[in-house]
Amino acid sequence: MASSPSLPAAVAPPTPTGSGQAAAVAARPWLGYLAMLVTLAIWTGFVLSIRAIGKSPLAPADVALLRFGLPALVLLPLLPGRWQQIRAVRLRHVAMILAGGGLPFFFAASAGGAATSAAHVGALVPGTAPLFVAALGVLLYRQTVAGSRRLGLALIALGVLALLATSLTALRGPALAGSALLLCASCLWGLYTHGLRRAGLDAIGCNLLLCLPSLGAVAALVATGALPTQLGHFGWSQALPFILLQGLGAGVVAGFTYAFAIRRIGAERSAVIGSLTPALASLVALPVLGEPLDATTVAGIALITGGVVFANLDFSSTSSKGR
């Protein structure tokens, strides 16, 4: 599957191959670039919304209800057509998907974002996902890492060290703990990516498998009082950004726009454009959340972004050769 692993949306369906891919890429490529820009905007908004949970009147559980509830409701009418495919997914892969993209990922990312910054969320979650995907591929499936992808992963690792440098030198406990949680979230996303690749589902089936059980679990935890909630203590205007970015944007729209972009402009160009998410999220956080960037953070983001570009380019070309 040719989709990038460092994404907050469901992994896209397999890319068209051979002459079919060439024809799709040649037909109105500007539509593909437009779809990819929409996807990039949604991913950037997703990163900012993770950071914004801690500054909003909504509890993390309330945002989780929106994140998994809205896609579940929108896609529920399509469940009968995907039910047999979902039932055929191995239990091991179901567990990887639910742990890696469901509640454990969501709460690790939201807790880490509350203790750090949007720059850290963008760089340490989607930015380091290729590193964890590669490591898990080696450990679980004996995959090999070769070519410029090694350079890309090394740049990502250096970028992580740069982002952690300030916290390490200042011994700031909350920031260090938050960064560790974000790295845990990225590792979970690596599990999610490998689970989806082996599940054999399209974007709709992936979302249904992820969102329906996750919605049931968070609803039960809220109903029993195991998770705190602020339901009834915030208005629609305060929930609207999370409805648009978490529920509808990342939960529904981005999966389809990314798949469309891959068909129009190819997996390589789509992945490279998507790798701009950490840098763009950091820049947008400056005026939106009032979070300044220091030189060390900028260096870390630059290293991670460059590393993701190298990793995606090599991953895409290797995949193409293997078809």
C-alpha positions, 0 to 999 in steps of 0.5 A: 500500500502506497500511503504515507504512514505519518497521517491522522486519517485512515490509510488510503486504498491501494494506489492504481498500478501500471498503466492505470496509475499513469492514466490517473496521474495524467488526468487533471493533475490540478485536482489532485493537488487541490485535494492534497492541499485540502488534506494538508489543511485538515491534518494541520488542523488535526494537530492544532486541535489536539493541542487545543483540547487542553485550552478548551472547556471540553474534556478529552472524553468529549472530544473523543466522542466527537472524533469517533462518534461523527464518523461512525454515524456518517458511515454507519449506513455503509456498514452492511456492505463492508460487514463481511470484509470487516469480519474477515480481519484477523483479531490481531490486526483488529487489536493493532487498529483499535490500540494504534488509532483508537482510544489509547492513541487519542488519550496519549496524544491529547495528554502529551499535547496538553503538556507541550506545544503544537510544534511538539505534537506535529513533529513528534506524532506524525513526524516520527511515525515513519521511524516507528513504522520502520522499527516495528516492521523490522521487529514484527515482520523482519522488513529491511530498511535500505537506501535513502530511507535510512538517511530519512529515519536518521534525520527524524531521530536527530530532529526528535533529539533537538526537540527534546534538548530544551526539556532535557537541559531544563529538566522540565518534568511536564514537558518531558512527560508530555513528549514521552506521551507523544512518542508513545502515541506515534509508536501506537500509530505505527501499530495502526499503520501495520494493522491497516496494511494487513487488514485489506479494508478500504477507507470506509471499512477502516473507519468503521472498524476503528470508530464503532468500537472506539465510540462504544468504549468511550461512551461506556467509560463516560456513562459509568463515570470512569472518564470525566466529562464536561457535557452540558457545560460548553456550547456548540460554538466551543465544540464546533472546531473539534466537530469540523477538524476531529470528527468530520475532517480527520474522521471522514473527509481526509481519508477520501481526499488523500485517496483521490490525490494519490490517484491523480498525482501519485503516491510520491507527490502526495506523501511529500506534500503530506510531510509538510504537516509538522512544519505547517502546524508549527507556523499556524500555531504561532498566530492561532495559539500564540505559541512562539518558536525557538531556534532549537524547535525550528531546527528539530522541525526542519530535520524531521520534515526533511527526514519524512521527505527522504523516507517517503520518497524512498518508500514510494520508489521501493514500493513501485519497484516491488509491484 
